[in-house]
Amino acid sequence: MFIDPFVLRSLNRSELRKKILMYLNEIYPSPTYLSELARAIKSDPSNVKGALIGLGNRYNGHSSLVSLGLVEVVEKDGFKYYRLTEYGKQVVKLLKSYQPYYSRYT
């Protein structure tokens, strides 16, 4: 499967985006809501929201996980939940395969 280099660049520029993807991969196929996700990865909900969908100047909407196609928004009963997409699963698989390589240089 082809992985867009812009996606990898975006993820490499943000540890928070990587943490979100890894957590969503762990609980896949279950979706989760924003505050639960923030609590699980020990981050502020506004930062998590920015990484997921973009938020003003601080988080570019074009680099958000939803815009990149890695996470989908599931609306149910007026609530928004977030779940990893199939493309997101492939990207996580690729990131995990790179992990041992990068750890040799840190």
C-alpha positions, 0 to 999 in steps of 0.5 A: 500500500502506498503511504503519502510522504506528506502523512509521514512528515506530518506524523514525524513532526508531532509526537502527539499525533503518533500517540493518538494513532498508537492508542486508536490502533490498540483499541481498534475497531472500537471508537473513543470520545475526545476526553477519554482519548486525552486521558489515555494518552495523558494530554490536554483535550484541546491539544488532542482536538487540534491534532485530530481535526485542527485548531486555529493557528496552532494546529494546521487543519491540513495536517490533522489526523482526520484530514490526512485520512488516518482517523474517522469521525463517527457521530452517534446520538449527537456525540462524536467518536474517533476511530482509526481508518484502514489507511491509518492501520497501515500507517501505524504498521509502517511506523511500528516497523521503523521503530527498531531502526530509529531507536538505534540512533537515539 
